[in-house]
Every structure is written in C-alpha cells, then in structure tokens.
Amino acid sequence: MFQALARREFEGFLAAITILNVNYFAEKERDHDFAIAEISKLLALVSICPITELTFLLAVSSELTDFEDAVQHQCAIDANLDAIVTRNKKDFKHFSIPVYSPSEFLDFLHQENKIAD
C-alpha cells in the first residue's frame, strides 16, 4: 500500500493522532531517532487531517464505543475523505464512510485503475 501511495496512485491522509501513535510504537520498538525517521517518511507521503475541539466533541457524542476510532472517523468526515483503510476493520462497523482492510483497498484501487485504463 505504501508503494502505491509513493507512486501517487491515491491521496493518503492520517489523523493527527496517528502520528503520535507511530511515534509511541516506533520508539518502543527501537528508539527516538528511528521514530523520527519513520515519521518523516510518513509525512512525505501523506497529508494530516487536523483534530479540532469540534472533532473531539463530535467523537464523544458518536455511537462508536472506541473513542480513538470515533476521532479517526470524525477526522475522515471533516476532511471529506472517501474511505478509511485500517487493519482493525472489525472496530469500524458503524462508520458512515466505506472502511477497507489494506488488501481490500489495494484490490479496489487495482480495479479502479483497470476501469480507467
């Protein structure tokens, strides 16, 4: 998926909170320098969906039980995105926009490219 993103086959966005999660896990796995290097690579590929006070307020009032998922969902809505791609698809059942696993999204992307060719 990151290769397709690097080829600009689609536009990628991350919620601002995702960058913090990447930092946390990359530092835990390796160290600060590794984390910063990985974040820099990500920032070269994607745009960041901002999180505002309204984003949090709407996420709190959401029917979604996982707050972080609700924030991600609201960020996608605020940015008028077409879909969410996640490895944790089971927690994103009640979203108002399509949710794909990475492999489902790649299949979708390849199907779209075949139609366009």
VOZATI-78223 format. One record per atom (N, C-alpha, C): residue in three letters; x, y, z. Coordinates in steps of 0.05 Angstrom, whole numbers, plus 32768, in hexadecimal, padded with zeros to 4 digits. Example, Ala and Ser with C-alpha at 12.3 -4.5 7.8 and 13.67 -1.06 7.14 Angstrom:
<sites>
ala81087F8E809Cala80F67FA6809Cala81087FBE809Cser81017FD3808Eser81117FEB808Fser81028001809D
</sites>
This chain:
<sites>
met80107FE98000met800080008000met801180198000phe80278018800Fphe803980308010phe804780347FF5gln804C801E7FE6gln805780227FCBgln804380307FB9ala802A80287FBAala801580357FAAala801280527FB2leu801480577FCCleu801380737FD6leu802B80837FCBala804280777FCCala805A80857FC2ala8059808A7FA4arg804B80797F95arg8046807D7F78arg802F80917F73arg8023809B7F89arg800D80AE7F88arg7FF580A37F79glu7FF080897F7Dglu7FD8807C7F72glu7FBF80857F81phe7FC380907F98phe7FAD809B7FA8phe7FB880AF7FBCglu7FA780C07FC7glu7FB080D37FDBglu7FAC80C67FF7gly7FC080C78007gly7FBE80BC8022gly7FBD80D18037phe7FAC80CC804Bphe7FA980DE8062phe7FAB80CE807Bleu7FB580DB8090leu7FB580CF80ABleu7FA980E380BEala7F9B80D980D2ala7F9280EA80E7ala7FAB80F280F7ala7FAB810B8101ala7FC281158110ala7FCA81018127ile7FB780F58133ile7FBC80E38149ile7FCD80CB8140thr7FCB80C38127thr7FD980AC811Dthr7FF780B0811Eile800080C98119ile801D80CF811Aile802780CA8136leu801780D2814Aleu801F80CD8166leu802180AF816Casn800F809F8161asn801080828165asn802880768157val802E807F813Fval804680758131val805F807C8141asn80618094814Casn8078809B815Casn807A80898175tyr806480858182tyr80648074819Btyr806E80588195phe8063804B8180phe806A802F817Aphe8086802D816Eala808E8040815Eala80A9803F8152ala80BE80438167glu80B98056817Aglu80CD80598190glu80CE804181A2lys80B7803581A7lys80B6801D81B8lys80C4800681AAglu80C180048190glu80CE7FEE8180glu80EC7FF3817Earg80F4800C8178arg811080128174arg811A80288186asp81188041817Basp81218058818Aasp81168072817Dhis811D8088818Ahis811380A28180his811B80A88164asp813480A4815Dasp813E80AA8142asp812F809A812Dphe812B80808133phe811B806F8120phe80FF807A811Dala80F380828133ala80D7808C8132ala80D580A58121ile80E880B88125ile80E880D08116ile80EC80CB80F8ala80FE80B880F2ala810380B180D6ala80EA80A680C9glu80DC809580D7glu80C3808980CCglu80AD809D80C9ile80AA80AF80DCile809680C480DAile809D80D780C3ser80B680DD80BFser80BE80ED80A8ser80B680E0808Elys80BA80C6808Clys80B280B78073lys809480B9806Fleu808580B58085leu806880B78083leu805F80D2807Aleu806A80E78086leu80628102807Fleu8068810A8062ala807B80FD8056ala80818101803Aala806C80F58028leu805D80E28032leu804980D38022leu802D80DB8026val802680E6803Eval800A80EB8045val80068107804Dser7FED810F804Eser7FE48128805Aser7FD881218075ile7FD781358086ile7FCD813180A1ile7FB1813E80A4cys7F9E812F80AEcys7F84813980B4cys7F85814580CFpro7F80815F80D2pro7F81816B80ECpro7F6B816280FFile7F7181638118ile7F5E815D812Dile7F588177813Cthr7F3E817E813Cthr7F3681978149thr7F2581908162glu7F1E81A48171glu7F0C81A08187glu7EF28194817Eleu7EE8819D8168leu7ECF8193815Dleu7ED181758155thr7EE9816E814Bthr7EEE81528144thr7EEA8141815Dphe7EF681498173phe7EF3813A818Cphe7ED6813A8196leu7EC981518195leu7EAD8152819Eleu7E9B8140818Fleu7E9F813F8175leu7E8E812D8164leu7E9581108169ala7EAF810B816Dala7EB780EF8173ala7EAB80E5818Eval7EAB80F781A1val7E9F80F081BCval7E8280E981B9ser7E7480F781A8ser7E5780F281A5ser7E5180DC8190ser7E6680D18185ser7E6280BC8171ser7E5880A2817Eglu7E4B8091816Dglu7E4280778177glu7E5980638178leu7E70806A816Eleu7E878058816Eleu7E918055818Bthr7E97803D8193thr7E9F803881AFthr7EBD803D81B4asp7ECD803B819Fasp7EEA804081A2asp7EEF805D819Bphe7EF8806D81AFphe7EFB808981ABphe7F0F80908195glu7F2680828195glu7F3A80888180glu7F2F80838165asp7F20806D8161asp7F1380678148asp7EFF807D8141ala7EF080868154ala7EDD809C814Fala7EEB80B58146val7F0280BB8152val7F1280D3814Aval7F1C80CF812Dgln7F2680B78127gln7F2F80B2810Bgln7F1880B580F7his7F0180AA80FEhis7EEA80AC80EDhis7EE280C980E9gln7EE180D880FEgln7ED980F580FCgln7EEE810480ECcys7F0780FE80EFcys7F1C810B80DFcys7F17810680C1ala7F1180ED80BAala7F0B80E6809Eala7EF380F58094ile7EDE80F780A4ile7EC78106809Cile7ECE81248098asp7EDC812F80ABasp7EE3814B80AAasp7EF381528091ala7F05813F8089ala7F1681438072ala7F08813A8058asn7EEF8131805Aasn7EE081288042asn7EEE81128033leu7EF980FF8042leu7F0880E98035leu7EF480D3802Basp7EFE80C48017asp7EED80B0800Aasp7EEB8096801Aala7F00808F802Aala7F0080768038ala7F158076804Eile7F138062805File7F27805D8074ile7F348042806Eval7F4E80408071val7F5C8027806Eval7F6880218089thr7F6380098093thr7F6C800080ADthr7F707FE280AEarg7F847FDA80BEarg7F877FBD80C3arg7F737FB480D8asn7F667FC680E6asn7F547FBF80FBasn7F377FC580F2lys7F2F7FB980DClys7F167FBF80CFlys7EFE7FB880E1lys7F007FA480F2lys7EEA7F9B8102lys7EE07FB08115asp7EF17FC3811Dasp7EE97FD8812Fasp7EDC7FF08121phe7EDB7FEF8106phe7ED1800580F6phe7EB77FFD80E8lys7EA67FEE80F5lys7E8E7FE480E9lys7E787FF980E3his7E76800D80F4his7E60802080F3his7E69803B80E8phe7E7B803A80D5phe7E85805380CAphe7E73805C80B3ser7E72807680AEser7E6180818099ser7E708082807Eile7E89807B807Eile7E98807A8065ile7EA4805E8062pro7EAB8055804Apro7EB5803A8046pro7ECF80368056val7ED2801D8060val7EEA8015806Fval7EF57FFC8061tyr7F0F7FFD805Btyr7F1C7FE7804Dtyr7F347FDD805Eser7F397FC4805Cser7F537FBA8065ser7F687FC28050pro7F827FC28057pro7F967FC98043pro7F937FB88029ser7F8F7F9E802Cser7F8D7F8D8014ser7F747F938004glu7F5E7F988012glu7F457FA08004glu7F497FBA7FF5phe7F567FCD8001phe7F5A7FE77FF4phe7F6C7FE47FDCleu7F817FD47FDEleu7F927FCF7FC6leu7F837FC27FB0asp7F727FAF7FB7asp7F617FA27FA2asp7F4E7FB77F95phe7F427FC87FA6phe7F317FDD7F9Cphe7F417FF07F8Aleu7F597FF87F92leu7F69800A7F83leu7F717FFE7F68his7F787FE57F68his7F807FD87F4Fhis7F687FD57F3Cgln7F507FD07F47gln7F387FCE7F37gln7F327FE97F2Bglu7F357FFF7F3Bglu7F30801A7F31glu7F4380217F1Aasn7F5C80197F1Dasn7F70801E7F08asn7F6B800F7EEFlys7F607FF77EF1lys7F597FE77ED9lys7F427FF57ECAile7F2F80007ED9ile7F19800D7ECCile7F2380267EBEala7F3680357ECAala7F40804E7EBFala7F5280497EA7asp7F5E80327EA4asp7F71802D7E8Easp7F63802A7E74
</sites>
